[in-house]
Amino acid sequence: MLTKQLDQITRQSEFLSALKLDIENYTYFSNALRESISKLVEKDHLTSAAGDSNIQRLKFDVIVTILADYMYFYYDYYKYLYLLNVVPEIFSRKRPNADADTADLVEKL
């Protein structure tokens, strides 16, 4: 939507082109992070650690794998401070309790 508004600007500049690209990339990275969090939520519903440390560890391994895939394939996400803060938020919630809810983070994106 914002890029459509930017397209209405008739005077083109290098900065305008860079801003449009930046917005497109943010949207792309944000959607990918949303998908990654949705995968986490989906996996959370499959099993519950319920205090079992072995299941807790296995669930955390799945969490790390999903987030590592995101960080590997979308390595430029660090340019967007909001996205940069979401990934550690997931770790801080899930590290002490792999059953912790992260569904609200999808809504924030």
GIKA-V267309 format. One record per helix or strand of 2 or more residues. SS is the DSSP state (~ for helix, > for strand). FROM is the first residue (numbers start at 1). LEN is the number of residues. If there is no record, write none. Layout:
BEGIN
ss=SS from=FROM len=LEN
ss=SS from=FROM len=LEN
END
This chain:
BEGIN
ss=~ from=2 len=6
ss=~ from=14 len=33
ss=~ from=53 len=21
ss=~ from=75 len=5
ss=~ from=81 len=16
ss=~ from=103 len=6
END
